[in-house]
Amino acid sequence: MSLFLGVDIGTFESKGVLTDETGQIIAQAARPHRMIVPRPGWAEHRAEEDWWGDFVHITRSLIETSGIDPASIRAVATSAIGPCMLPLDAAGQPLMNGVLYGVDTRAQAQIDQLNAEVGPEAILQRCGNALTSQSVGPKILWLRQTHPEIWEKTAKIHTATSFLTFRLTGEHVIDHYTAANFSPLYDIDRLDWCFDLADICPPGRLPRLMWSTEIAGHVTQDAAARTGLAPGTPVTCGTIDAGAEAVSVGTKEAGDMMLMYGSTIFIIELTDRRLTDPRLWHAPWLFPGQFAGMAGLATSGTLTHWLRDTFARDLPAETAFATLTREAMDSPRGAKGLICLPYFSGERTPIHDPLAKGAFFGLNLTHTRGDLYRAALEGIAAATRHITDTYAEAGAPPTRVLAVGGGTRNAPWLQATSDLTGLDQQICRVTTGASFGDAFLAALATGAVTPTDIDRWNPLDHTVRAEPDPAYARMYPLFRRLYDQTKDIMAELG
């Protein structure tokens, strides 16, 4: 029997699956870790412990619990949070913690500097993306300017997925979909690195470019000893977790939109053309000839965790979310006039405001914990509508929405999102997410499946229908105005 291994490194948890060639899950494993926040606006992981350590733990666990022969694994594919920034020395050792994706806003000064030197329009046209907290280029410049002693030792700049591939194969490679987030260092039309826009990084310090399902290399003897994999097992180039998540639910045609409910909301819509809008992100898709427009909130599942840890300490940890969900369902739509701005880590798309602040507005003495929790879910849903409206304004309204991620088990959150956006959401049978998509990408890389086989691997289970509600029709314009009328105060708070 041929098996395929997929492992995904998330913001707070890593997951892995073993599947056979039909998509049947043979074994699953998970391991939690934490996001390090050394100061406001910063977000980090430990590359050795959280990325590579989780991969080793999960792979060994899958092999041991399933009892399979490691030689039966035909290919390995990985994904991880991204885009991140990790400097390695000449021996391939991390020189600091990995700087995370758009939730880390430390490089705003470098964004301002590059926009002043190069020009926002020149960057957008050449790279397909405006500079935001999601961009890796400014974070590399931040490293160079603020930590010259580390920069002096830096031989390679990696992201989370490429670091895993390097540990497995010894190869320094990165996929095009991830690399497009390295603005202003990636030319979106040439599909290649570019170094003439700004003096940020010498060419030799960035990994070699590949497509996500190309075989990057093979498991080395050292990696085999650490992971339990068979030496010589093929390893794909890998990709960002959201890309693998989109694959896992059958996002494959122009107009298909993946809506991922996780630590953050992340959205990918496939397009048949380049989507140039500074409010959204753009990248070549995982396969040649396809494009993707992306968007993401900065705080989603992380906000629900904060609410649990702050307001539900009296509840048992294993049942806290279920209790909060029941309490939220007892609260009416609109949460009795309570509006939540979910900008607790600043905000990414479409406002790109690292100084945005979270807020509960309209509180009175009748509001309960359930009202707060419902208002938070509705605030995230309203911010999601702001994104879907932006796609429509950019000329790319979605024709199909596929929801995935842990948040799909949260009924009021899911329903509020459909009701506020006016979009039905399709949910597939397997909601494992990125690691399942990785396993499919591993099978695709070996020729065991074709892209359309994902519909057989993961068929549609049910659809959440949009139900327009007067409470939301009244709330959404107020949600938008609340930010517009308070953003100056937010900026002054710093």
ZADRENTOR-293375 format. One line per 10 residues: number of its first residue (from 1); their letters; for each residue x, y, z of C-alpha. Coordinates in nm, 3 decimals. Example, Ala and Ser with C-alpha at 12.3 -4.5 7.8 and 13.67 -1.06 7.14 Angstrom:
1 = AS = 1.230/-0.450/0.780  1.367/-0.106/0.714
//
This chain:
1 = MSLFLGVDIG = 0.000/0.000/0.000  0.128/0.346/-0.093  0.101/0.610/0.180  0.143/0.988/0.181  0.255/1.203/0.473  0.135/1.559/0.526  0.248/1.778/0.816  0.139/2.135/0.887  0.288/2.375/1.140  0.023/2.618/1.266
11 = TFESKGVLTD = 0.028/2.924/1.488  -0.062/2.733/1.806  -0.062/2.367/1.697  0.100/2.137/1.445  -0.088/1.850/1.280  0.002/1.553/1.067  -0.181/1.282/0.872  -0.099/0.964/0.689  -0.333/0.878/0.401  -0.352/0.608/0.140
21 = ETGQIIAQAA = -0.391/0.674/-0.232  -0.770/0.707/-0.199  -0.752/0.977/0.070  -0.842/0.743/0.355  -0.678/0.874/0.674  -0.464/0.600/0.828  -0.337/0.799/1.128  -0.344/1.152/1.270  -0.131/1.334/1.526  -0.108/1.682/1.673
31 = RPHRMIVPRP = 0.119/1.879/1.902  0.055/2.221/2.059  0.306/2.503/2.094  0.279/2.868/2.185  0.320/3.194/2.002  0.585/3.411/2.167  0.491/3.778/2.206  0.803/3.946/2.348  0.649/4.292/2.307  0.329/4.441/2.158
41 = GWAEHRAEED = 0.320/4.401/1.781  0.577/4.119/1.776  0.502/3.750/1.719  0.759/3.471/1.711  0.818/3.094/1.711  1.125/2.892/1.800  1.230/2.731/1.472  1.409/2.430/1.619  1.155/2.350/1.889  0.823/2.463/1.739
51 = WWGDFVHITR = 0.880/2.392/1.368  1.134/2.114/1.334  1.066/1.970/1.681  0.695/1.942/1.608  0.763/1.780/1.270  0.989/1.519/1.429  0.742/1.446/1.710  0.442/1.417/1.478  0.617/1.201/1.219  0.748/0.957/1.480
61 = SLIETSGIDP = 0.404/0.945/1.643  0.229/0.869/1.313  0.472/0.592/1.224  0.460/0.434/1.569  0.084/0.448/1.624  -0.001/0.324/1.275  0.263/0.051/1.275  0.338/0.112/0.908  0.667/0.046/0.734  0.825/0.391/0.673
71 = ASIRAVATSA = 0.933/0.268/0.330  0.565/0.260/0.229  0.551/0.640/0.246  0.591/0.745/-0.118  0.631/1.118/-0.053  0.624/1.386/0.217  0.471/1.733/0.184  0.479/2.008/0.443  0.312/2.341/0.502  0.343/2.601/0.773
81 = IGPCMLPLDA = 0.240/2.943/0.883  0.369/3.201/0.649  0.525/3.408/0.536  0.783/3.414/0.815  1.140/3.542/0.838  1.417/3.324/0.981  1.791/3.391/0.937  2.026/3.091/0.929  2.404/3.087/0.965  2.641/2.910/0.726
91 = AGQPLMNGVL = 2.587/2.582/0.914  2.209/2.611/0.873  2.143/2.699/1.238  1.876/2.958/1.331  2.024/3.285/1.454  1.705/3.404/1.629  1.340/3.315/1.669  1.132/3.306/1.353  0.946/3.633/1.293  0.586/3.544/1.207
101 = YGVDTRAQAQ = 0.354/3.652/0.927  0.128/3.960/0.920  0.039/3.946/1.290  0.396/4.066/1.353  0.404/4.440/1.280  0.759/4.528/1.391  0.876/4.647/1.047  0.642/4.943/0.995  0.934/5.189/0.988  1.098/4.982/0.713
111 = IDQLNAEVGP = 0.770/4.971/0.518  0.754/5.349/0.535  1.119/5.376/0.429  1.079/5.147/0.127  0.759/5.319/0.015  0.939/5.655/0.033  1.246/5.529/-0.155  1.083/5.310/-0.421  0.724/5.434/-0.436  0.410/5.236/-0.348
121 = EAILQRCGNA = 0.285/5.225/-0.708  0.618/5.094/-0.842  0.619/4.820/-0.577  0.256/4.726/-0.647  0.308/4.701/-1.023  0.635/4.509/-1.005  0.558/4.281/-0.712  0.178/4.257/-0.731  0.149/4.352/-0.364  0.161/4.667/-0.157
131 = LTSQSVGPKI = 0.397/4.656/0.138  0.213/4.549/0.455  0.291/4.362/0.775  0.256/4.045/0.567  0.560/4.139/0.355  0.889/3.967/0.436  1.114/4.220/0.260  1.071/4.493/0.525  1.132/4.238/0.801  1.462/4.139/0.640
141 = LWLRQTHPEI = 1.551/4.510/0.625  1.450/4.542/0.991  1.695/4.262/1.077  1.973/4.424/0.875  1.920/4.770/1.029  1.849/4.681/1.390  2.061/4.368/1.442  2.377/4.406/1.230  2.555/4.146/1.443  2.298/3.884/1.337
151 = WEKTAKIHTA = 2.289/4.005/0.977  2.667/3.966/0.956  2.629/3.594/1.033  2.324/3.539/0.809  2.387/3.304/0.518  2.023/3.228/0.423  1.679/3.371/0.491  1.409/3.108/0.527  1.041/3.089/0.609  0.880/2.815/0.817
161 = TSFLTFRLTG = 0.807/2.567/0.535  1.140/2.613/0.360  1.316/2.555/0.692  1.141/2.218/0.727  1.237/2.124/0.371  1.597/2.222/0.444  1.604/2.012/0.759  1.464/1.712/0.569  1.669/1.737/0.248  1.953/1.985/0.294
171 = EHVIDHYTAA = 1.810/2.190/0.006  1.745/2.564/0.026  1.421/2.600/-0.175  1.095/2.794/-0.153  0.772/2.780/-0.353  0.652/3.068/-0.574  0.330/3.113/-0.376  0.527/3.182/-0.057  0.797/3.385/-0.232  0.540/3.633/-0.367
181 = NFSPLYDIDR = 0.502/3.751/-0.007  0.868/3.862/0.002  0.785/4.200/-0.157  0.971/4.398/-0.280  1.204/4.107/-0.360  0.978/3.905/-0.596  0.884/4.000/-0.954  0.527/3.882/-1.007  0.546/3.881/-1.388  0.891/3.722/-1.424
191 = LDWCFDLADI = 0.820/3.471/-1.144  1.167/3.531/-1.008  1.352/3.715/-0.737  1.429/4.080/-0.804  1.698/4.281/-0.629  1.699/4.607/-0.822  1.406/4.777/-0.649  1.572/4.814/-0.310  1.897/4.730/-0.133  1.766/4.475/0.116
201 = CPPGRLPRLM = 1.929/4.139/0.065  2.205/3.991/-0.155  2.079/3.734/-0.409  2.263/3.440/-0.255  2.076/3.466/0.074  1.734/3.367/-0.061  1.630/3.007/-0.139  1.592/2.866/-0.490  1.241/2.898/-0.638  1.023/2.596/-0.720
211 = WSTEIAGHVT = 0.656/2.504/-0.761  0.483/2.354/-0.461  0.446/2.000/-0.596  0.796/1.972/-0.739  1.025/1.731/-0.556  1.277/1.945/-0.369  1.496/1.658/-0.255  1.499/1.340/-0.053  1.515/1.260/0.318  1.877/1.255/0.429
221 = QDAAARTGLA = 2.030/0.993/0.654  2.042/1.241/0.942  1.678/1.348/0.894  1.574/0.983/0.870  1.742/0.907/1.203  1.558/1.199/1.365  1.212/1.147/1.214  1.184/0.773/1.157  1.127/0.826/0.784  1.304/0.608/0.533
231 = PGTPVTCGTI = 1.618/0.763/0.382  1.559/0.874/0.025  1.186/0.944/0.067  1.087/1.223/-0.178  0.999/1.560/-0.022  0.802/1.827/-0.207  0.890/2.196/-0.197  0.591/2.264/0.030  0.385/2.579/0.074  0.207/2.809/0.319
241 = DAGAEAVSVG = -0.058/2.643/0.535  -0.346/2.838/0.382  -0.252/2.711/0.036  -0.258/2.351/0.151  -0.584/2.419/0.336  -0.741/2.550/0.016  -0.632/2.240/-0.172  -0.777/2.017/0.100  -1.134/2.136/0.031  -1.118/2.142/-0.347
251 = TKEAGDMMLM = -1.039/2.506/-0.423  -0.930/2.459/-0.783  -1.125/2.680/-1.029  -1.131/3.056/-1.085  -1.397/3.201/-0.854  -1.349/2.934/-0.587  -1.285/3.096/-0.248  -1.142/2.919/0.055  -1.247/3.073/0.388  -1.024/2.937/0.664
261 = YGSTIFIIEL = -1.139/2.966/1.025  -0.829/2.944/1.240  -0.615/3.159/1.466  -0.681/3.417/1.199  -0.931/3.425/0.916  -0.748/3.367/0.592  -0.906/3.382/0.248  -0.782/3.263/-0.090  -0.973/3.313/-0.413  -0.841/3.162/-0.734
271 = TDRRLTDPRL = -0.852/3.395/-1.033  -0.784/3.365/-1.404  -0.588/3.690/-1.411  -0.361/3.904/-1.199  -0.562/4.082/-0.930  -0.388/4.413/-0.859  -0.544/4.587/-0.562  -0.337/4.730/-0.274  -0.599/4.615/-0.022  -0.548/4.248/-0.116
281 = WHAPWLFPGQ = -0.247/4.023/-0.166  -0.163/3.850/-0.492  0.053/3.550/-0.581  0.098/3.283/-0.844  -0.098/2.979/-0.726  0.063/2.647/-0.636  0.062/2.536/-0.999  0.186/2.720/-1.311  -0.075/2.925/-1.497  -0.308/2.994/-1.202
291 = FAGMAGLATS = -0.333/3.299/-0.976  -0.460/3.370/-0.627  -0.592/3.676/-0.448  -0.550/3.655/-0.072  -0.678/3.836/0.234  -0.656/3.781/0.607  -0.764/3.919/0.939  -0.504/3.962/1.214  -0.714/3.826/1.502  -0.987/3.563/1.484
301 = GTLTHWLRDT = -0.946/3.236/1.672  -0.688/3.411/1.887  -0.963/3.649/2.001  -1.189/3.360/2.104  -0.895/3.216/2.302  -0.841/3.553/2.470  -1.207/3.574/2.566  -1.199/3.222/2.709  -0.881/3.287/2.907  -1.000/3.626/3.034
311 = FARDLPAETA = -1.373/3.578/3.099  -1.417/3.202/3.137  -1.155/3.105/3.391  -1.430/2.949/3.599  -1.502/2.692/3.327  -1.316/2.361/3.279  -1.069/2.405/2.993  -1.203/2.105/2.801  -1.561/2.238/2.795  -1.507/2.615/2.803
321 = FATLTREAMD = -1.560/2.678/2.432  -1.873/2.463/2.420  -2.019/2.658/2.712  -1.929/2.994/2.559  -2.087/2.887/2.229  -2.411/2.791/2.405  -2.414/3.124/2.585  -2.355/3.307/2.257  -2.649/3.122/2.097  -2.868/3.241/2.385
331 = SPRGAKGLIC = -2.777/3.599/2.296  -2.984/3.753/2.012  -2.832/3.842/1.676  -2.668/4.178/1.716  -2.569/4.093/2.075  -2.817/4.344/2.219  -2.657/4.637/2.039  -2.297/4.546/2.120  -2.034/4.596/1.844  -1.688/4.441/1.855
341 = LPYFSGERTP = -1.395/4.568/1.650  -1.177/4.255/1.638  -0.851/4.445/1.580  -0.676/4.309/1.889  -0.349/4.260/1.696  -0.391/4.553/1.459  -0.550/4.458/1.129  -0.436/4.316/0.799  -0.669/4.329/0.498  -0.832/4.539/0.381
351 = IHDPLAKGAF = -0.738/4.831/0.610  -0.372/4.733/0.672  -0.354/4.926/0.997  -0.103/4.792/1.252  -0.221/5.057/1.500  -0.587/4.950/1.488  -0.721/4.852/1.830  -0.980/4.606/1.952  -1.297/4.740/2.110  -1.634/4.644/2.253
361 = FGLNLTHTRG = -1.867/4.938/2.191  -2.213/4.987/2.333  -2.167/4.807/2.664  -2.430/4.845/2.935  -2.504/4.668/3.259  -2.740/4.417/3.098  -2.468/4.261/2.881  -2.348/3.914/2.973  -2.048/3.702/2.890  -2.252/3.536/2.617
371 = DLYRAALEGI = -2.324/3.877/2.462  -1.953/3.956/2.460  -1.872/3.625/2.295  -2.145/3.666/2.033  -2.036/4.024/1.963  -1.677/3.901/1.909  -1.792/3.633/1.662  -2.010/3.885/1.481  -1.726/4.137/1.476  -1.498/3.881/1.309
381 = AAATRHITDT = -1.781/3.803/1.064  -1.827/4.174/0.989  -1.454/4.212/0.924  -1.481/3.910/0.692  -1.761/4.084/0.502  -1.534/4.388/0.465  -1.294/4.155/0.285  -1.553/3.988/0.060  -1.687/4.333/-0.032  -1.331/4.428/-0.127
391 = YAEAGAPPTR = -1.302/4.129/-0.363  -1.625/4.238/-0.531  -1.498/4.595/-0.564  -1.177/4.458/-0.719  -1.387/4.280/-0.983  -1.355/3.930/-0.840  -1.667/3.835/-0.641  -1.653/3.469/-0.540  -1.872/3.215/-0.718  -1.826/2.943/-0.454
401 = VLAVGGGTRN = -1.713/2.961/-0.089  -1.552/2.658/0.078  -1.516/2.686/0.456  -1.253/2.494/0.652  -1.078/2.498/0.987  -1.160/2.453/1.352  -1.400/2.747/1.354  -1.641/2.558/1.128  -1.748/2.369/1.442  -1.864/2.698/1.596
411 = APWLQATSDL = -2.224/2.727/1.473  -2.296/3.092/1.561  -1.967/3.208/1.410  -2.027/3.015/1.088  -2.387/3.133/1.055  -2.303/3.496/1.134  -2.039/3.490/0.860  -2.285/3.364/0.599  -2.555/3.605/0.715  -2.331/3.912/0.716
421 = TGLDQQICRV = -2.153/3.835/0.387  -2.464/3.704/0.212  -2.262/3.404/0.094  -2.347/3.036/0.133  -2.058/2.828/0.265  -1.986/2.470/0.158  -1.824/2.241/0.412  -1.652/1.921/0.306  -1.650/1.590/0.491  -1.286/1.612/0.601
431 = TTGASFGDAF = -1.208/1.928/0.798  -0.858/1.824/0.901  -0.727/2.111/0.689  -0.373/2.183/0.574  -0.209/1.854/0.670  -0.470/1.665/0.465  -0.405/1.904/0.176  -0.034/1.834/0.216  -0.093/1.461/0.186  -0.288/1.523/-0.135
441 = LAALATGAVT = -0.007/1.745/-0.269  0.242/1.466/-0.191  0.025/1.222/-0.386  -0.004/1.474/-0.669  0.374/1.515/-0.683  0.421/1.142/-0.739  0.150/1.117/-1.006  -0.072/0.901/-0.787  -0.364/1.145/-0.828  -0.478/1.428/-1.053
451 = PTDIDRWNPL = -0.599/1.769/-0.927  -0.967/1.677/-0.969  -0.927/1.369/-0.747  -0.959/1.597/-0.442  -1.338/1.586/-0.493  -1.320/1.211/-0.439  -1.078/1.244/-0.145  -1.296/1.504/0.026  -1.659/1.526/-0.095  -1.906/1.797/0.006
461 = DHTVRAEPDP = -2.083/1.732/0.338  -2.328/2.021/0.386  -2.393/2.387/0.309  -2.452/2.677/0.548  -2.712/2.903/0.387  -2.706/3.281/0.421  -3.007/3.419/0.609  -3.025/3.801/0.582  -3.118/3.960/0.914  -3.230/4.319/0.992
471 = AYARMYPLFR = -3.002/4.325/1.298  -2.699/4.272/1.078  -2.822/4.515/0.813  -2.822/4.780/1.086  -2.501/4.668/1.258  -2.261/4.642/0.963  -2.261/5.012/0.858  -2.212/5.105/1.225  -1.920/4.858/1.245  -1.753/5.031/0.949
481 = RLYDQTKDIM = -1.819/5.380/1.088  -1.689/5.287/1.432  -1.341/5.219/1.295  -1.341/5.522/1.065  -1.441/5.752/1.349  -1.194/5.615/1.604  -0.882/5.528/1.400  -0.717/5.862/1.482  -0.759/5.789/1.852  -0.620/5.437/1.796
491 = AELG = -0.312/5.583/1.625  -0.255/5.830/1.911  -0.271/5.544/2.161  0.023/5.395/1.968
//
